[in-house]
């Protein structure tokens, strides 16, 4: 009846007068169209052969066309042609039966009524198909943008790392030959900036890996031992009042990827160090909160302004620390992304002038 070419995709793009049928193979749609055509022809024969009862096959024919169109959504031109042909043929049959006195005049109202109902359904079906196609095109476009962003982050991080490593090696070699204290201090500034670039590339790569949705290696992890090890790594790096307060041994075990959790907590501790001065307190601890295990990194620094707290985990957003050296703006964003990738969350609690506390919670193992 309406033998249109079907495409192997599930979704049919809509444009102009062509609406692609939503069937997986061309042959499936063609077979259904032929079966529908055969059924409609048989109903027309039945209308001719059943004077006085022609409304039964008439309604069955339009019902079949309506049901199939709801799935097939044929192109508009052949759809209109077929509806017009059915209307003309059935109108002739109804008129002949009325002329022969086999039906009453009110039954002639069926001739325009059923095609109008079918056309209304066609209009709604096409609107639905167009809306669905627009949504899917928007989703595909967003997916392509996200994929390009991930590739950009990954490629950028790799591109930065090699020249930074080479530059750092040459600066360290030059430092060994310097006798001028001022030049040596300048070379230290260069090394610090190279360290920032190295941290930036590392976190860009981490975010790209997290955004790609890769499976993390989640295993049971004792938070008390983990906190002790993180504290041992950091206590000698800055002149702070370090407090490491793990929970009771074996009391808090979470399901986590150790590598990613260490990256996240290191970023939190680094943030605490940047926003405190010599002698300020930095505290690492852990506790059990219901069915979650929580790592707390708290400090006695200046705290975070209420207006800044909603932006604290945004990428490339950062505050200026007391030493005037801004970070990459990716550490807290990466820590938050890692926490969510492991099924947990990261929150900040702070009162301006009274320090800040970051709480990273993960499901218990």
N, C-alpha and C positions, 0 to 999 in steps of 0.2 A: 504493500500500500504506500508507505512512505519510506522507500528504501534509500536511506541516507548513509553516507560513509561514517562509520564509527571509528574512533581512535582508541588506542590501548590505554589511555589514561583514564583515571576514575573521575576526574573533574573536567568539565567542558568549559573552555573560555567562551565568553559571550561577546559578540561584537557585530553590529549591523544586523543582517538577516540570518547570520549563521550561528547556530548554537550547537556546539559539538555534543553528541550523545555521550552519556556517561556509562559506557560499557567497556569491559576490559579487552574485548576482541571485536574486530569488524563483523565477524560472522554471527556473533550472538545477536547484535542489534538487527542484522539483516533477517535472520530467521524469525525474530519476534515480529518485525514489520510484515513479513509474508504471512505469518499465522494470523495477525490482526486483519490483514487484507482479506484473507480467505473467510475469516469469521464475519466480517462486514458484508461480503458478498452473499454468504449464506443467510444472513439476517434480511438482506434486501429481497432474496428469493422467498423467504418465509413471509415477508410483508405482502408480497404479491399473491402468495398461495393461501394466505389466511385473512381474507376480507372480513372486517369487523373485529379482528384480533391483532391488527397490525401494530398497535401501540406496544405490545410485548416485545417483539423482536426489535422494534424501533428504539425502545429505551435500552435494551440490552446492547445494541450496537453503539450507542453514544456512551454507555457506561464503560464498555471495553476501550473505546478510544480515549476516554478521560483517564482511565487507570494507566494505560500504557504511556500516554503522554506525560503523566506525572513523573515517570522514570526516564523516558527517552528525550523529551524536550527537543522535538525536531526543529529544523530551520523554519522560519516564519512563512516563507513563500509557499513551500509545499503544504504546510499545515493549513494555511488559508485556502489553498486550492482544493484540498481534500474535504475540508468542512463545507466549502461552497458546493462541491460536487454531491456530497451526501445530502445537503439541504435541497438541492434541485431535484435529485432522483426521488428522495422520500416525499418531497412536496408533490411531485407528479403522481406518485402512488396514492397519497392521501386524496388528491383532487379527483382522480379517477374513481376511487371508491366512494367519495362523496357524491360525485355526479351519478353514479349508479345506485345511489340511495343506500349504500351499505354502512355508512357512518354518518353521524350528525355533524352539523356545522361547527359546534364548539371544539370538536376534535382536531379541526384544522389549526387551532392555536398551538398545537404541538410543533408544527413545522418551524415557526420562527423561535419558539421558546427554547427548545433544547440546544440549537446552535448558539444562541445568545449565552446560555449558561456555560457551554463549552468554551466559548471565546473568553468569558470572564475568568474561567479556570486557567486558560492559556496565558492570559495576561499576568495573573498572579504567579504562575509557575515560572514564567520568564523573569519576572522581577526577583523571585527567590534565587534563580540561577545566577542572575547578574550580581545580586548582593553577595552570594556565596563566592563567586569568582573574584569579586573585588577584595573580599576579606582574605582569600587565599593568596591573591597577588600581593597584598600588603604584608602578609606573613612571610611569603617567600622573599620579598624585598628586604624585610627586617632581618631575616636569616642570612641573606647575602651580606648585609652591612655588618652583622655581628661576626660573620666569618672573616670578612676583610679586616675588621678591627683586631680579631685574634691573630691573624697572620701578621698584621702590622706590628703588634706588640711583640710577637715572637721574633720576627725578623729584626726589629729595632734593637731588642735586647742582645741578640747575637752580634749585630753589627757594632754595637757600642763596646762589647766586652773585649774584643781583640785589640783595637787601638788603645784602649785604656790600659790593658796589661802591658803592651809594648811601651807606652809612654811612661808608665810607672817604673818599669825596669830601667829606662834611660835616666829618669830623674834621680833614682836611687844611686845610679852609677855616678852621675854628676855631683851628687851630694858628697861623695867620698873624696872629691877633688877640691871642694870649696874651702877657702880659708877665711872668707869674708862672712862674719856673723849675719849681716843683713841679707846677703845673698842666700845663706843657708835658711834663714827664716822665710824668705820668699819661696824657696823650694819646698818648704814644709806646707805652705799655703797651696802650692800646686798639688802636692800629694793628698792633702785633705780633699781638694776638689775632685781629684781622680777617685778617691774613696767614695765620694758621693755619687759619681757617675757609675762606679761599679755596683753600688747598692741599688741605684736606679735600674740598671740593666737586670740585676738579679730579681728584683721585684716585678719588673715588667714581664719577665719570663714566667715568674710564678703566677701572676694574674692571667697570662695567656693560657697556661696549663689548667688553671682552675676554671676559666671561662669555657674551655673546650669540653668540659664535662667528663674528663677522664676519671676512671675508677681509682679511688684512693685505697691504699693498703691499710685498712682499718683492723687493728688488733687490740687486745686488752692491754691497758697501760696503767700502771700504778702512779697516781698523781703525786704521792708523797716523794717517791724517788725522783720523779721527773722534776719537781720543783727544787729539790736539793741540788740536782745537777745543773739546772739553769742558774740557780743562785751561785754555785761554785764557779760557773763560767764568767759571771758578771762582777762579782764582788771586788775583784782586783782591777777593774777597768776604770773606775771613777771614784773620786773622793766623796762618797756618800755614806750615810748611816744605813748600812744594809741590814735588813731584817728578813730572814728566811724562816718561814713558819709552816712546815709541811703538816699534813694531817697525820693521824695515827697510821702506822705502817699497814698497808694492805686494806685500809678502810674505804678508800675511794679509788675505784678502778673504772676507767671509761673506755669506750670504743673509739680509738683515734689512730690516725696516721702519725707516727712519731715525728717523721721528718717535717711534715706540714705544721704540726702543732708547735714544734720547736721554732720554726720560722715565724709563726704568729706571735708566740710569747716573746721571742727576741725583739720583735718589732715593738711590742708593748713596753718592754724594759728599756729599749733604746729611747722610746718616746719619753719615758719617765726621767731618764738621765738628761735628755736635752732640756727639759722644762723644770729642772731643779738646779740648785747651786751647790757648791762644796759644803758638806755638812748637813744638807737636807736629807730627809729620810726617804728611802725606797724600800718597799716591803713586798715580798712574794709569799703567797700563801695559797692554800687550797682547802676546800671543804665540800661536804655533800649537801646538796639541796634537793631533797625528795629523790626523784629518779634521775637527777643530773649531778655531775661533778663539775665544780667550778674552780678555776684558777683566778686569783685576784692579784693584780699588779697595782699597788697604790703608792702615791708619793705625797710629800708635804710641800709641793711647789705652789705656784701662784694660782693654780686651778684654771678652769675653763669657763669663759663667759657664757651665760645662758644663750645668747644669740649665736654663739659658735657651735654649741653642742649638736644641733641638728645636722651640721655639715662635717662633723669630725671624721666620718668614715667615707667621705666622698673622695674619689680619685683626684690627685693633683691639688687638693685643697690642703693648706697647711697654715699653721700659726707660726709667728716668728718667735723662736725660743729666746731666753735671756741672753745667750751668747751672740745673738744676731745672725747665726748661721742656719738658714732654713733647711728643712729636710727635703726629701724627694716628693712628699705628698702622697706616697703610695704605701707606706708601712702599715698604717691603721686600716687602709682599704684592703690591703692584702690579708691582714689578720682577720678582718671581718669576713672576707670571702672564704678563707680557709675554714673558719668556724662553721659557716653555713654549709660548706661542702661536706663537712663531717657530721652534719645533722644537729649542730648546736647553734649558738648565737653569741654575740659580743655586745655588751652594753657599757656605757660610761656613766659614772655618777661623780658629780663635781659641784663644789660650792666655790665661787670665786674668792680667792685669797686663802682657801683652806685645802688646797691640793685636789687631786683627782684619783679616781679608782676605776680601773677597767676590769670587768668580770667576764671571762670567757667560759661558757658553760657547754658541756658535752654530755650526751646520754651515757648512763652507766653501762658498763660492759655486762 
